[in-house]
Every structure is written in C-alpha cells, then in structure tokens.
Amino acid sequence: MGDHRTLVTGASGTLGRELLPRLLEAGHDVRAGSRSPPEDRGADAAWVELDLAAGTGLEAAVEGIDVIVHAATAPRGDTEAVDVRGTERLLEAAADAGVSNFVYVSIVGVDEIPYSYYEYKLAAERAVEASSVPSTVVRATQFHAFVFDLLESIAWFPVWPLPTAVPLQPIDAGEAAAAIVEHATPEAAGRVAPVGGPEVRLVGDLARAYRSATGRRRPIVRLPIPGAVASGFRSGEATCPDRTVGTTTWAEWLERRLGNG
Ligand SMILES: NC(=O)c1ccc[n+]([C@@H]2O[C@H](COP(=O)([O-])OP(=O)(O)OC[C@H]3O[C@@H](n4cnc5c(N)ncnc54)[C@H](OP(=O)(O)O)[C@@H]3O)[C@@H](O)[C@H]2O)c1
C-alpha cells in the first residue's frame, strides 16, 4: 500500500500518461481514470472508467481517495460539459469522499487570454477554488507534444499559416508531470507557481526548427489573427519566463521524438 491514494483523471492523455509512472514511483497508490483505458498504465495502477460529461463512474472513482490530480480535458468537443460541468461534478464527489487535496491542472494565461477553451479552463479554476474541497491550482505552459501535433496537422499544407509572432514556452510533458507530482500531497497548497519550459520562442521560430528537423521545405506565412485573443498571446501572456522548470528544449525534444539524436 502506498502512502497516498491518488486518482488521476485524464489518465490516458498526454500529461496523464506521464503522471502515472511518476506517482507510482513516488509511492502513491494510483487509480487511473478516463473513458478508455490508458496504454502502458503500469501493472500497479488500477483503472476506473469515468465519464465527466455523462457524470458516470465518479463516486466509484473517488471512493477512498486522498488526492485527485485532475488532468482530464476536452479542448475539442464539448469543453463546457467536460471541463466545467465535469469538474463541478468531480468536486461534489470529492467533497463527499473527503478528498484532502484536489490538484487542478490549468494553463498559463487562462485569465488574460479570452480564447474560448481558456475561458472554460478559467471557469473550472474558479469552481475548484469556490469548492469546499481543499485544492491546489497549478498552471503549465504548452507541452512540446501539443506544438508538435499542431505542426504535424498542417505539415501537408502547401504553405504553413501560423501566428509566427506569438511567443510560447513549451515544456516536456514528463517534466511538467514531475513538477505537478510534487503538489500531489494530502496538504492542499492553493494557487502555486506556474510550470514553464526552458525557453521562450516565437511560433515562427519553433516552426522553422520543426521544418528543418523533419526535412520539409514549405514556406511559413504569418497568419494574421485580430482581436484580444491574438494580442494576449502576442504580449506573452501564455508564457512564464521567470518559471523555467523544464530543461528539455524544443530542439532536444524534436531530436528525441524524431529519432535523429
Ligand atoms: N496540451 C497542452 O499543451 C497543455 C498545456 C498546459 C496545460 N494543459 C492541461 O493539462 C491537462 C492535460 O492535458 P493533455 O494535453 O494531457 O490532454 P489530452 O491529451 O487531450 O487528454 C485528455 C484526457 O481527458 C480525458 N477525457 C476527455 N473527455 C473525458 C470525459 N468526458 N470524461 C473523462 N475523461 C475525459 C481523455 O481520456 P478519454 O478520452 O479516454 O476519456 C484523456 O485522458 C489539461 O487540464 C490541460 O488543460 C495542457
């Protein structure tokens, strides 16, 4: 038996898959929650089927749990149902189960950039903070894997339209997970310092590094995005340059991902 009984939501996701082995390593009794079972969850993590939008499986998922690391999200699809209503439902179940620390994973800049996904994340942060369940809110910057998937999704376009002047501070999801695991204790810490990658780089620069690492030659063109969302991103609200927690750079991550290293 581990010291803490810990539920991870979003266990099959990019971050969740990195949280599981690190929590096990830190001695937690881990329960992995998602709609579909995570691959490679490790023999020691139990899996529970959990649907935050439908509200099914929540009571069983939180029964006997001390700490929840809530990393489930639906950026595409019904974000409000999963991220806001689902978080509220999970908080209710957590209150009934006597959870002592509800760790909510959020994103740097959600309060400054009025992007619809971020507005739902901010509403979820507020629900967490308004709840009677003691909580910890930790924000992270974009994961390298997220930037990579975005670039992969446009790689076949004849030109790559991108918001080239937007600064980002991408982080390895494993390094973000390691920092989040530090907060997965029975004592809630409230709002804690954000977790960012080692360097702030413009999207155009990240895209050029990806282009040369993949041997592609498409032109990168500046995609003009007007309005408050663009100005929030452009003014660096999605970065936390004082909090360079991760050490793996985009170039190093690309080498590892593409097997060129
Ligand atoms: N991606 C980034 O760059 C980034 C940066 C900073 C912070 N974050 C935050 O980090 C957390 C994890 O993000 P991620 O990128 O790892 O997400 P992800 O890869 O998209 O994974 C999302 C997870 O949520 C689960 N999920 C989706 N709908 C669900 C539902 N209705 N009920 C229960 N589970 C559901 C998915 O599993 P099933 O589909 O199997 O249910 C999956 O395990 C989120 O809070 C996100 O906002 C992400």
The ligand as an SDF file (V2000), in Angstrom:
LIG
                    3D

 48 52  0  0  0  0  0  0  0  0999 V2000
   -1.6940   20.1900  -24.0160 N   0  0  0  0  0  0  0  0  0  0  0  0
   -1.0390   21.2360  -23.5360 C   0  0  0  0  0  0  0  0  0  0  0  0
   -0.1720   21.8190  -24.1970 O   0  0  0  0  0  0  0  0  0  0  0  0
   -1.3390   21.7160  -22.1270 C   0  0  0  0  0  0  0  0  0  0  0  0
   -0.5750   22.7630  -21.5810 C   0  0  0  0  0  0  0  0  0  0  0  0
   -0.8230   23.1840  -20.2760 C   0  0  0  0  0  0  0  0  0  0  0  0
   -1.8180   22.5800  -19.5420 C   0  0  0  0  0  0  0  0  0  0  0  0
   -2.5690   21.5940  -20.0910 N   0  0  0  0  0  0  0  0  0  0  0  0
   -3.6090   20.9740  -19.2680 C   0  0  0  0  0  0  0  0  0  0  0  0
   -3.1200   19.7060  -18.8590 O   0  0  0  0  0  0  0  0  0  0  0  0
   -4.2090   18.8040  -18.6930 C   0  0  0  0  0  0  0  0  0  0  0  0
   -3.9760   17.5690  -19.5540 C   0  0  0  0  0  0  0  0  0  0  0  0
   -3.8970   17.9480  -20.9260 O   0  0  0  0  0  0  0  0  0  0  0  0
   -3.4750   16.9010  -22.0470 P   0  0  0  0  0  0  0  0  0  0  0  0
   -2.8520   17.6720  -23.1460 O   0  0  0  0  0  0  0  0  0  0  0  0
   -2.7540   15.7770  -21.4180 O   0  0  0  0  0  0  0  0  0  0  0  0
   -4.9020   16.4080  -22.5370 O   0  0  0  0  0  0  0  0  0  0  0  0
   -5.2430   15.2420  -23.5730 P   0  0  0  0  0  0  0  0  0  0  0  0
   -4.0050   14.5710  -24.0690 O   0  0  0  0  0  0  0  0  0  0  0  0
   -6.1940   15.8150  -24.5740 O   0  0  0  0  0  0  0  0  0  0  0  0
   -6.0080   14.1840  -22.6670 O   0  0  0  0  0  0  0  0  0  0  0  0
   -7.2740   14.4700  -22.1830 C   0  0  0  0  0  0  0  0  0  0  0  0
   -7.6880   13.3850  -21.2010 C   0  0  0  0  0  0  0  0  0  0  0  0
   -9.0070   13.6890  -20.7380 O   0  0  0  0  0  0  0  0  0  0  0  0
   -9.7980   12.5190  -20.8530 C   0  0  0  0  0  0  0  0  0  0  0  0
  -11.1820   12.8710  -21.1200 N   0  0  0  0  0  0  0  0  0  0  0  0
  -11.6840   13.5550  -22.1840 C   0  0  0  0  0  0  0  0  0  0  0  0
  -13.0250   13.6240  -22.1120 N   0  0  0  0  0  0  0  0  0  0  0  0
  -13.3820   12.9860  -20.9660 C   0  0  0  0  0  0  0  0  0  0  0  0
  -14.6190   12.7130  -20.3410 C   0  0  0  0  0  0  0  0  0  0  0  0
  -15.7990   13.0880  -20.8870 N   0  0  0  0  0  0  0  0  0  0  0  0
  -14.6220   12.0390  -19.1660 N   0  0  0  0  0  0  0  0  0  0  0  0
  -13.4580   11.6140  -18.6070 C   0  0  0  0  0  0  0  0  0  0  0  0
  -12.2550   11.8450  -19.1640 N   0  0  0  0  0  0  0  0  0  0  0  0
  -12.2160   12.5130  -20.3250 C   0  0  0  0  0  0  0  0  0  0  0  0
   -9.1820   11.7350  -22.0120 C   0  0  0  0  0  0  0  0  0  0  0  0
   -9.4150   10.3570  -21.8930 O   0  0  0  0  0  0  0  0  0  0  0  0
  -10.6040    9.5660  -22.6330 P   0  0  0  0  0  0  0  0  0  0  0  0
  -10.7810   10.1800  -23.9740 O   0  0  0  0  0  0  0  0  0  0  0  0
  -10.1370    8.1450  -22.6400 O   0  0  0  0  0  0  0  0  0  0  0  0
  -11.7500    9.7540  -21.7260 O   0  0  0  0  0  0  0  0  0  0  0  0
   -7.7030   11.9940  -21.7900 C   0  0  0  0  0  0  0  0  0  0  0  0
   -7.1910   11.0770  -20.8420 O   0  0  0  0  0  0  0  0  0  0  0  0
   -5.4620   19.6030  -19.0810 C   0  0  0  0  0  0  0  0  0  0  0  0
   -6.0100   20.1630  -17.9280 O   0  0  0  0  0  0  0  0  0  0  0  0
   -4.9100   20.7060  -19.9770 C   0  0  0  0  0  0  0  0  0  0  0  0
   -5.7290   21.8490  -19.9850 O   0  0  0  0  0  0  0  0  0  0  0  0
   -2.3450   21.1210  -21.3620 C   0  0  0  0  0  0  0  0  0  0  0  0
  1  2  1  0
  2  3  2  0
  2  4  1  0
  4  5  1  0
  4 48  2  0
  5  6  2  0
  6  7  1  0
  7  8  2  0
  8  9  1  0
  8 48  1  0
  9 10  1  0
  9 46  1  0
 10 11  1  0
 11 12  1  0
 11 44  1  0
 12 13  1  0
 13 14  1  0
 14 15  2  0
 14 16  1  0
 14 17  1  0
 17 18  1  0
 18 19  2  0
 18 20  1  0
 18 21  1  0
 21 22  1  0
 22 23  1  0
 23 24  1  0
 23 42  1  0
 24 25  1  0
 25 26  1  0
 25 36  1  0
 26 27  1  0
 26 35  1  0
 27 28  2  0
 28 29  1  0
 29 30  1  0
 29 35  2  0
 30 31  1  0
 30 32  2  0
 32 33  1  0
 33 34  2  0
 34 35  1  0
 36 37  1  0
 36 42  1  0
 37 38  1  0
 38 39  2  0
 38 40  1  0
 38 41  1  0
 42 43  1  0
 44 45  1  0
 44 46  1  0
 46 47  1  0
M  CHG  2   8   1  16  -1
M  END
$$$$
